[in-house]
């Protein structure tokens, strides 16, 4: 019978805990990242949609439902835990909104709880617009682990495995057909930089029949 050292036991325990988080977005959001208001009865369907193997995901819910915390913070972290080589674009109506999500992600990735289980994520590419995690295996990839953008910004020459669109429409850009069309055009451009087998997520709240979610529902 093998005699386990303290180090081996600690490593085995960390591996077991890490596996639990990799297998469950819900456990990652609540246990690893500490979102106390996330619960299965309210957010179970959102989590199920994000975890599903489908490559096109549409989540339409009212404001204040923690949809952005789940889809733009917990979900990208969960994806990178499962695949350190993933290339993720977080895109919002405003670049500053996307940058805020990335700032929260970075805070989680350097927290003692996360690094104790998964190691040090922070690399030399760790700024407001993009990060590359230390755990990346394919070092030659030109895209960062997470990149952020907004309507009016384009990622020419880049390609992503996951593109997350969060609240592309708001009262500010949904009150005329022309404004709605600008959002839809940006959305269509992003489809062109998504890898053929990549995953596209559109999450938001409805503001007009002509908004981006309406375009997706009609097409």
Secondary structure, 3 states (H helix, E strand, C coil): CCCCCHHHHHHHHHHHHHHHHHHCHHHHHHHHCCCCCCCHHHHHHHHHHHHCCCCEEEEECCCCCCHHHHHHHHHHHHHHHHCCCCCEEEEECCHHHHHHHHHHHHHHHCCHHHHHHHCCCCCCCECCCEECCCCCCCCCCCCCCEEEEECCCCCCCCCEEEEEEECCCCCCCCCCHHHHHHHHHHHHHHHHCEEEEEEEEEEECCCCCCCHHHHHHHC
